[in-house]
């Protein structure tokens, strides 16, 4: 089956939302040190590799934009 057409089961959907929000977003939402971008990208890749679904990639992409925007806002202060 083509990877773009893979659909997670119910437990994977639950895990994707849990890991992308609770383990990824919440970990980096208050980031102020530019050096935290390296571990952030490693965590992003690990979650994306664990759940190779468009749903996971979309969530991670949107959360990354939110984290970057918030980081830039904090740096501008």
Secondary structure, 3 states (H helix, E strand, C coil): CCHHHCCCCHHHHHHHHHHHHHHHHHHHCCCCCCCHHHHHHHHHHHHHHHCCCHHHHHHHHHHHHHHHHHHHHHHHC
